[in-house]
Amino acid sequence: MSAEHAERRDTEHAERSAAERRDGAQVSTAKPAEADEAKTPELVIISGMSGAGRSTAAKCLEDLGWFVVDNLPPALIPTMVDLGARSQGNVARIAAVVDVRGRRFFDNLKQSLAELDAKEVTRRTVFLEASDDALVRRFESVRRPHPLQGDGRIVNGIEAERDLLRELRGDADLVIDTSSLNVHELRAKLDAQFAGEEEPELRATVMSFGFKYGLPVDADLVVDCRFLPNPHWVPELRPFTGLNEEVSGYVFNQPGAKEFLDRYAELLQLIATGYRREGKRYVTVAVGCTGGKHRSVAMSERLARRLSDEGVETVVVHRDMGRE
């Protein structure tokens, strides 16, 4: 190899190394830019009087897709928001329940809110209120003391809590008086505020089962398919299940099978509308036959498909299909 060729090779190698270093530097400088794009999650602070419905409000927001933290010390709220910002969009909305159970930390709330405002975090405060009479009745019905009553009476604890929360109530974005509201009415008010333009989502579980093994304890609705002829008595179909196309075809070729599916799917649409209106988010439909292997499995699959087509998030479970 000539000296001139060797020199040219070394020069090319040096140029490639420099280019690679430049590319590496460009890649490394791009990472902070991506980190800067982290989106700060939306924050809702749920507070208010003990017994006024904070737990119900928290469950409602959780059903609407919010990440809910109960009894979070106020000093940790900014930290929780920072963690949500680093979740790559997995935690876009946070709801923090703050109340007098964390009274040792309650003085830190002002400082935490000021820190969030400095970071321009989008936040709202929901304050749940109720009359003294309503709160006393609720505490007496569950036979629990008020968190601040100490050696005194329930009304003493309520009075002390009102004094402690007076300023927070005045600064709240939304105050809801639950004195005359039931659980469903409170959920409806929160849905109207936080569900957005979309209708609250309903999730359904369609479960096939065998009556001879007992009714599912968690069933909201029970469907009986035993009026249809049983494929068990057809020798060539007996070894298979309702997931088999031949078994499913046999079931839905029977008189009344398709009509039953159509009518019950229509009924579920009506029920689903009422469930959404009443704040119910989950429903379990149990579809039964004798052994839970043929008819109920085939009907469950078709019914779940119909619900999914109607926009209901649906899961299918075959409880007894594997039993002999």
C-alpha positions in Angstrom: 0.0 0.0 0.0 1.4 3.4 -1.0 2.0 6.2 1.5 -0.4 8.4 -0.5 -3.2 5.7 -0.4 -2.7 5.2 3.4 -2.9 8.9 4.0 -6.1 9.2 2.0 -7.6 6.3 4.0 -6.7 7.9 7.4 -8.2 11.1 6.2 -11.5 9.5 5.2 -11.6 7.6 8.5 -11.1 10.8 10.5 -13.9 12.5 8.6 -16.3 9.6 9.2 -15.5 9.7 13.0 -16.1 13.4 13.1 -19.4 13.1 11.3 -20.5 10.3 13.7 -19.6 12.5 16.7 -21.6 15.3 15.2 -24.6 13.0 14.7 -24.3 11.7 18.2 -24.2 15.2 19.6 -27.4 16.1 17.6 -29.2 13.0 18.9 -28.2 13.8 22.5 -29.3 17.4 22.3 -32.7 16.3 20.9 -33.6 14.4 24.2 -34.0 17.5 26.4 -36.3 19.0 23.6 -38.5 15.9 23.9 -38.6 16.2 27.6 -39.7 19.8 27.3 -42.7 18.6 25.4 -44.0 16.7 28.4 -47.6 17.8 29.0 -48.6 18.8 32.5 -51.7 16.9 33.5 -54.9 18.7 34.4 -55.6 18.8 38.1 -58.8 18.7 40.2 -58.6 19.1 44.0 -61.6 17.5 45.8 -62.2 18.8 49.3 -65.1 19.8 51.5 -66.9 18.7 54.6 -66.5 15.2 56.0 -69.6 13.2 55.1 -70.5 15.5 52.2 -69.6 13.0 49.5 -65.9 13.2 48.8 -65.6 9.5 48.3 -68.4 9.4 45.9 -66.9 12.3 43.9 -63.5 10.5 43.8 -65.1 7.3 42.5 -67.0 9.2 39.9 -63.9 10.9 38.5 -62.1 7.6 38.6 -64.8 6.0 36.5 -64.4 9.0 34.0 -60.7 8.1 33.6 -59.1 10.4 36.1 -56.1 9.2 38.2 -57.4 9.6 41.7 -55.3 9.9 44.9 -57.2 9.8 48.1 -56.1 11.7 51.3 -53.0 13.1 49.5 -50.9 15.4 51.8 -51.1 18.9 50.2 -47.3 19.3 50.2 -47.1 16.3 47.7 -49.6 17.7 45.2 -46.9 19.4 43.0 -44.8 16.2 43.1 -47.7 14.2 41.9 -48.3 16.7 39.1 -44.6 16.5 38.1 -44.8 12.7 38.1 -47.8 12.8 35.9 -46.0 15.1 33.4 -43.3 12.5 33.1 -45.7 9.7 32.4 -45.6 10.2 28.6 -49.3 11.1 28.5 -50.4 8.0 30.5 -51.6 10.3 33.4 -53.3 13.2 31.7 -55.8 14.1 34.5 -55.2 13.9 38.2 -57.8 14.2 41.0 -56.4 14.7 44.5 -58.7 14.3 47.6 -57.6 16.7 50.3 -59.4 16.8 53.7 -58.9 17.2 57.4 -57.7 13.6 57.8 -54.4 15.2 56.6 -54.7 18.2 59.0 -51.0 18.1 60.0 -50.3 19.0 56.3 -53.2 21.2 55.6 -51.2 24.4 56.2 -49.1 23.5 53.2 -52.0 23.7 50.8 -51.6 27.4 50.1 -48.0 27.0 49.3 -48.7 24.0 47.0 -51.4 25.9 45.2 -49.1 28.9 44.7 -46.4 26.6 43.3 -48.9 25.1 40.9 -50.0 28.5 39.8 -46.4 29.5 39.1 -46.1 26.5 36.8 -49.4 27.5 35.1 -51.0 24.1 35.9 -54.6 23.9 34.9 -56.4 23.2 38.1 -59.9 23.3 39.6 -61.1 23.0 43.2 -64.4 21.2 44.0 -65.8 21.8 47.4 -68.5 19.5 48.7 -70.9 21.1 51.2 -73.9 19.9 53.3 -76.0 21.3 56.1 -75.3 20.5 59.7 -78.5 18.5 60.0 -77.6 16.4 57.0 -74.0 15.8 58.2 -75.2 14.8 61.7 -77.7 12.3 60.2 -75.0 10.7 58.0 -72.5 10.3 60.8 -75.1 8.8 63.1 -76.3 6.4 60.4 -72.8 4.9 60.0 -72.0 5.2 63.8 -68.7 6.9 63.3 -67.3 10.0 65.0 -66.4 13.1 63.1 -62.6 13.4 62.5 -62.4 16.6 64.5 -64.9 16.0 67.3 -62.4 14.7 69.8 -64.1 14.3 73.2 -67.0 16.5 72.1 -70.1 16.0 70.0 -70.5 15.6 66.3 -71.7 19.2 65.9 -68.5 20.4 67.6 -66.4 18.6 65.0 -68.5 20.0 62.1 -68.1 23.5 63.5 -64.3 23.1 63.8 -64.1 21.7 60.2 -66.1 24.6 58.8 -63.8 27.1 60.4 -60.7 25.3 59.0 -62.1 25.0 55.5 -63.8 28.4 55.2 -61.1 30.1 53.1 -60.8 27.0 50.8 -64.5 27.0 50.3 -64.4 30.7 49.3 -61.7 30.0 46.7 -63.3 26.9 45.2 -64.2 26.8 41.5 -67.2 24.6 42.1 -69.3 24.2 45.3 -71.9 21.4 45.5 -74.4 21.3 48.3 -75.2 17.6 48.8 -77.7 18.1 51.6 -80.6 16.9 49.5 -78.7 14.9 46.8 -78.5 11.1 46.6 -75.5 9.3 45.3 -76.9 9.2 41.7 -77.7 12.9 41.6 -74.3 13.8 42.9 -72.7 11.7 40.2 -74.9 13.3 37.6 -73.7 16.8 38.6 -70.0 15.7 38.4 -70.6 14.0 35.1 -71.9 17.3 33.7 -68.8 19.1 34.9 -66.1 16.6 34.0 -67.3 14.1 31.4 -66.9 16.6 28.7 -69.0 16.4 25.5 -68.8 12.6 25.4 -71.5 10.5 27.1 -70.2 8.6 30.1 -68.8 5.3 29.1 -70.5 2.0 29.9 -68.5 -1.2 30.3 -70.2 -4.6 30.0 -69.2 -8.1 30.9 -71.1 -10.8 29.0 -70.7 -14.1 30.9 -71.9 -17.5 29.8 -72.7 -20.0 32.6 -74.4 -23.3 33.3 -77.5 -23.2 35.5 -76.6 -26.6 37.0 -73.4 -24.9 38.5 -75.4 -22.0 40.0 -76.1 -18.4 39.1 -73.2 -15.9 38.9 -73.3 -13.9 42.1 -72.3 -10.7 40.3 -74.9 -10.8 37.6 -76.9 -7.7 37.0 -79.1 -9.3 34.3 -79.7 -13.0 33.6 -80.6 -14.4 30.2 -82.0 -18.0 29.9 -81.2 -19.8 26.7 -82.7 -23.2 27.7 -85.7 -22.7 25.5 -83.4 -23.5 22.5 -82.7 -27.2 21.5 -79.5 -28.4 23.2 -76.6 -29.3 20.9 -75.4 -31.7 23.6 -77.9 -34.2 22.3 -76.5 -34.0 18.8 -73.6 -36.6 18.8 -71.4 -34.9 16.3 -71.7 -31.5 18.1 -71.4 -32.7 21.7 -67.6 -32.6 21.9 -67.5 -29.0 20.7 -68.4 -25.7 22.4 -70.4 -22.7 21.3 -67.2 -21.2 19.9 -67.3 -23.7 17.1 -69.0 -22.4 13.9 -71.1 -25.6 13.5 -72.4 -25.4 17.0 -73.1 -21.6 16.7 -74.8 -22.2 13.3 -77.0 -25.0 14.8 -78.0 -22.7 17.7 -79.0 -19.7 15.6 -80.8 -21.8 13.0 -83.3 -22.8 15.7 -86.7 -21.1 15.6 -86.6 -17.9 17.8 -82.9 -17.7 18.3 -82.1 -14.8 16.1 -85.3 -13.0 17.1 -84.4 -13.5 20.8 -80.9 -12.0 20.1 -82.4 -9.0 18.3 -85.0 -8.2 20.9 -82.6 -8.6 23.9 -80.0 -6.4 22.2 -82.6 -3.7 21.8 -83.6 -4.1 25.4 -80.0 -3.7 26.5 -79.7 -0.5 24.5 -82.6 0.9 26.5 -81.2 -0.3 29.8 -77.7 1.0 28.9 -79.1 4.5 28.4 -80.7 4.4 31.8 -77.6 3.1 33.4 -75.6 6.0 32.0 -78.2 8.4 33.2 -78.1 7.0 36.7 -74.3 7.0 36.8 -73.8 3.2 36.6 -70.6 2.4 34.7 -70.4 -1.4 34.8 -73.0 -4.1 34.0 -72.7 -7.9 34.0 -75.0 -9.8 31.7 -75.1 -13.5 32.5 -76.3 -15.8 29.7 -77.1 -19.3 30.9 -78.0 -22.7 29.5 -77.9 -26.1 31.2 -74.2 -26.8 31.2 -72.7 -23.5 30.0 -70.9 -25.1 27.1 -73.0 -24.7 23.9 -76.1 -22.4 23.7 -75.0 -19.9 26.3 -71.5 -19.6 24.8 -72.8 -19.1 21.3 -75.4 -16.5 22.4 -72.8 -14.7 24.6 -70.5 -14.3 21.7 -73.2 -12.8 19.4 -74.6 -10.6 22.1 -71.1 -9.2 23.0 -70.5 -8.5 19.3 -73.7 -6.6 19.1 -72.9 -4.5 22.2 -69.5 -3.7 20.8 -71.0 -2.5 17.6 -73.2 -0.2 19.6 -70.2 1.4 21.2 -70.2 -0.4 24.6 -66.8 -1.6 25.8 -67.4 -5.4 26.2 -65.6 -8.3 27.7 -66.7 -11.9 27.2 -66.2 -14.5 29.9 -67.2 -18.2 29.6 -67.4 -19.4 33.2 -68.3 -23.0 32.8 -67.2 -23.9 29.3 -64.3 -26.0 30.4 -66.3 -28.2 32.8 -67.4 -31.7 32.0 
